[in-house]
Amino acid sequence: MPSTAARFAAAYAALTASHEVADHWVQIDKQAVAKGQPGAEGARACAAHVATYTATQAAALYAADRLLGLRIGWRRASLGLAVSAATHYVADRQGGHWRNEEPHGVVKLAAATGHAGWLQRDPGAGYLMDQSWHKGWIAIAAAVISAGAE
């Protein structure tokens, strides 16, 4: 049976690679533009993106599990994917709002931790904060997934 460390490394690699594919290839422009808008339209666009994002991650995790014989338990896989999905939704509802003068949500957290100036000065800062948020949570999701085996 693979070690917990091997399962973690494989799960993290699969989740991270599929994150890149899902965020940049699977997500359509309509979702990317609308997901940060207030109200039901923004929430629906974000939920649609997160659904395809999670399906992409699930497919990659399943493939890694089968090809590498990781013996990942389905309950742990589901829980880890839920962590990734929920935290992805929370951050992506901020889409387009990283430079707001009066931040909310994850942007407020970024501002409160000393990043407000950078977010205002650097047009790429919001994207970097968004992606680092996702990858940090992906590591936690991989840890959840790797802790249990069949």
C-alpha positions, 0 to 999 in steps of 0.5 A, a space after each residue: 500500500 502506498 504511504 500517506 506521503 506518496 498519496 499526498 504528493 500524488 493527490 496534490 499533483 493531480 489536484 494542482 494540475 487539474 486546477 490549472 486546466 479547470 481554471 484556464 481551459 475549462 472555465 468559459 469566458 461568460 463564467 469568468 466575467 460574471 462569477 464576481 457579480 453580485 446577486 443570483 447571476 454572479 452566484 450561478 456563474 460561479 457555481 457553474 464554474 466550480 461544478 466543472 472545476 470540481 468535475 475536472 479535479 475529480 477526474 484527475 484524482 480518479 485517474 491518478 488513483 487508478 493509474 498509481 494504485 493509491 487506494 484513496 478512499 472515496 469518502 476522503 476523496 469526496 471530502 477533499 474535493 468539497 474543501 477545494 470546491 467550497 474554498 474555490 467558490 469563496 475566492 472566485 466570488 471576489 472575481 474583479 473586486 481585488 482592487 475595490 476601495 472597500 473590500 469584502 470577503 477574501 479581498 478584505 482578508 488580503 487587505 487586513 493582512 497588509 496587502 491592500 497597497 499591493 492590490 492597488 498598485 499592481 494589476 496582477 496582484 489580485 490574480 496572484 492572491 487568488 491563485 495562491 489562495 486556491 493552491 494553499 487550499 488544494 494542499 489542505 484538500 490533498 492532506 484530507 484525501 491522503 489521510 485515508 486509504 481503502 
